[in-house]
Amino acid sequence: MGDSMKVVLAGGTGFLGQALASFLTQHGYEICILTRGQTRLHNGLRYIHWDGRSLTGWENELEGAHAIINFSGRSVNCLYTKKNKREIITSRIDAVQAIDRAVMQLEQKPKVLVQAGSLAIFGNTTQLCEEVSPHGEGFSVRVCEMWEEAFFFKSIPGVRKVMLRIGFALGKEGGALEPLMKLVRYGAGGTIGSGKQYISWLHIEDLNRMFHHVMEHEEATGIYNATGTEPVTNKVFMSILRQAMGRGWQPSAPSPLVRMGAYLIMRADPELALSGRNCLPTRFLAEGFSFQYKKLETALSDVVKKG
Ligand SMILES: NC(=O)c1ccc[n+]([C@@H]2O[C@H](COP(=O)([O-])OP(=O)(O)OC[C@H]3O[C@@H](n4cnc5c(N)ncnc54)[C@H](OP(=O)(O)O)[C@@H]3O)[C@@H](O)[C@H]2O)c1
């Protein structure tokens, strides 16, 4: 029997999961998506219901799969109320643990478990961060630490575990770029806060290729920074974004204004825009991964429509 081409994407209904599903389909893989929504067939993709917590039958879908990739988690793009913070944590840890339990029971285990994580583990810093760099401080950092600890807590014989600490993924629909594009459209797309905070960005196509890389390289294991080679400051990012959208100078938003706007208008934690990190994909580079989008200008002009 040949190698299975089946890949299960848990939480694969979101921004990153949908992009990866179409990438992998084009590369001949058979995709199954775990969702809290209904079991269904849609656009050639199979969706299977789960609750992200308990084993209720979906685990049979994992039998004989080549890879399982987990994207599940409540969006961090919200106000950090007590309730939201709790959900941000439990939705991530529960899903990681449910998948682990399911995989341990399988007769034919997958070759690899890949977990979508975040560069937010480095906190708010302008220092260059490689995989081995120290963690930062604060709520988002703690979330990432608990997430990584839960993912690597148990090792499963014969199954590689890979965590991608994902940066600011630039794609056509959705993701973190959308609110920034909105600001530019409304004429408020100048520098945000001091503008010195870094954005460690990558094109979503390169991220898809990174998932593929760690799936198919038998020696790939552990933690990888999944980001581009040229992080830029917010000031530079906003200026290149305006250019890509065909807009000229726009007024900057000083930090107090950003804080107020974040709470009142965006209904999201202001630190999402005011803090940042300066990260490098050191392990991917060492393993010979080559980027299709190295320059922010090229990546943004691909993703953004002028107007
Ligand atoms: N986008 C980025 O640039 C980026 C950067 C760094 C890290 N990440 C991380 O990568 C993961 C995927 O990102 P994304 O942008 O694709 O996120 P997304 O669009 O919000 O998708 C995540 C999926 O998780 C599921 N989900 C939502 N709330 C849940 C809950 N309470 N319990 C269980 N599942 C829940 C949803 O699927 P169903 O409703 O179908 O169940 C949702 O489609 C997230 O953990 C995110 O933090 C993303």
The ligand as an SDF file (V2000), in Angstrom:
LIG
                    3D

 48 52  0  0  0  0  0  0  0  0999 V2000
   -3.5530   34.4490   10.8580 N   0  0  0  0  0  0  0  0  0  0  0  0
   -2.3330   34.6900   11.3060 C   0  0  0  0  0  0  0  0  0  0  0  0
   -1.5880   35.5240   10.7220 O   0  0  0  0  0  0  0  0  0  0  0  0
   -1.8110   33.9570   12.5290 C   0  0  0  0  0  0  0  0  0  0  0  0
   -0.5720   34.3340   13.0480 C   0  0  0  0  0  0  0  0  0  0  0  0
   -0.0620   33.6570   14.1560 C   0  0  0  0  0  0  0  0  0  0  0  0
   -0.7980   32.6310   14.7270 C   0  0  0  0  0  0  0  0  0  0  0  0
   -2.0200   32.2680   14.2140 N   0  0  0  0  0  0  0  0  0  0  0  0
   -2.7500   31.1690   14.8740 C   0  0  0  0  0  0  0  0  0  0  0  0
   -3.0510   30.1490   13.9330 O   0  0  0  0  0  0  0  0  0  0  0  0
   -4.3320   29.5910   14.2050 C   0  0  0  0  0  0  0  0  0  0  0  0
   -5.2170   29.7070   12.9670 C   0  0  0  0  0  0  0  0  0  0  0  0
   -5.2770   31.0730   12.5650 O   0  0  0  0  0  0  0  0  0  0  0  0
   -6.4490   31.6290   11.6330 P   0  0  0  0  0  0  0  0  0  0  0  0
   -6.0730   33.0150   11.2510 O   0  0  0  0  0  0  0  0  0  0  0  0
   -6.7660   30.6330   10.5710 O   0  0  0  0  0  0  0  0  0  0  0  0
   -7.6460   31.6970   12.7040 O   0  0  0  0  0  0  0  0  0  0  0  0
   -9.2190   31.7040   12.4510 P   0  0  0  0  0  0  0  0  0  0  0  0
   -9.5370   32.2140   11.0870 O   0  0  0  0  0  0  0  0  0  0  0  0
   -9.8290   32.3980   13.6300 O   0  0  0  0  0  0  0  0  0  0  0  0
   -9.5950   30.1360   12.4790 O   0  0  0  0  0  0  0  0  0  0  0  0
   -9.4550   29.3460   13.6020 C   0  0  0  0  0  0  0  0  0  0  0  0
  -10.5200   28.2630   13.6100 C   0  0  0  0  0  0  0  0  0  0  0  0
  -10.5840   27.7530   14.9420 O   0  0  0  0  0  0  0  0  0  0  0  0
  -11.9160   27.3590   15.2170 C   0  0  0  0  0  0  0  0  0  0  0  0
  -12.3330   27.9370   16.5040 N   0  0  0  0  0  0  0  0  0  0  0  0
  -12.6930   29.2080   16.7730 C   0  0  0  0  0  0  0  0  0  0  0  0
  -13.0610   29.3410   18.0520 N   0  0  0  0  0  0  0  0  0  0  0  0
  -12.9390   28.1250   18.5880 C   0  0  0  0  0  0  0  0  0  0  0  0
  -13.1950   27.6130   19.8810 C   0  0  0  0  0  0  0  0  0  0  0  0
  -13.6710   28.3960   20.8630 N   0  0  0  0  0  0  0  0  0  0  0  0
  -12.9480   26.3000   20.0900 N   0  0  0  0  0  0  0  0  0  0  0  0
  -12.4910   25.5000   19.1090 C   0  0  0  0  0  0  0  0  0  0  0  0
  -12.2500   25.9330   17.8500 N   0  0  0  0  0  0  0  0  0  0  0  0
  -12.4660   27.2300   17.6140 C   0  0  0  0  0  0  0  0  0  0  0  0
  -12.8410   27.8680   14.1400 C   0  0  0  0  0  0  0  0  0  0  0  0
  -13.2950   26.7480   13.3920 O   0  0  0  0  0  0  0  0  0  0  0  0
  -14.8350   26.1860   13.4990 P   0  0  0  0  0  0  0  0  0  0  0  0
  -15.7060   27.3650   13.7960 O   0  0  0  0  0  0  0  0  0  0  0  0
  -15.0700   25.5860   12.1590 O   0  0  0  0  0  0  0  0  0  0  0  0
  -14.8200   25.1740   14.5840 O   0  0  0  0  0  0  0  0  0  0  0  0
  -11.9260   28.7710   13.3170 C   0  0  0  0  0  0  0  0  0  0  0  0
  -12.2220   28.6990   11.9280 O   0  0  0  0  0  0  0  0  0  0  0  0
   -4.8970   30.3530   15.4150 C   0  0  0  0  0  0  0  0  0  0  0  0
   -4.6430   29.6080   16.5840 O   0  0  0  0  0  0  0  0  0  0  0  0
   -4.0960   31.6350   15.4310 C   0  0  0  0  0  0  0  0  0  0  0  0
   -3.9560   32.1630   16.7360 O   0  0  0  0  0  0  0  0  0  0  0  0
   -2.5350   32.9320   13.1320 C   0  0  0  0  0  0  0  0  0  0  0  0
  1  2  1  0
  2  3  2  0
  2  4  1  0
  4  5  1  0
  4 48  2  0
  5  6  2  0
  6  7  1  0
  7  8  2  0
  8  9  1  0
  8 48  1  0
  9 10  1  0
  9 46  1  0
 10 11  1  0
 11 12  1  0
 11 44  1  0
 12 13  1  0
 13 14  1  0
 14 15  2  0
 14 16  1  0
 14 17  1  0
 17 18  1  0
 18 19  2  0
 18 20  1  0
 18 21  1  0
 21 22  1  0
 22 23  1  0
 23 24  1  0
 23 42  1  0
 24 25  1  0
 25 26  1  0
 25 36  1  0
 26 27  1  0
 26 35  1  0
 27 28  2  0
 28 29  1  0
 29 30  1  0
 29 35  2  0
 30 31  1  0
 30 32  2  0
 32 33  1  0
 33 34  2  0
 34 35  1  0
 36 37  1  0
 36 42  1  0
 37 38  1  0
 38 39  2  0
 38 40  1  0
 38 41  1  0
 42 43  1  0
 44 45  1  0
 44 46  1  0
 46 47  1  0
M  CHG  2   8   1  16  -1
M  END
$$$$
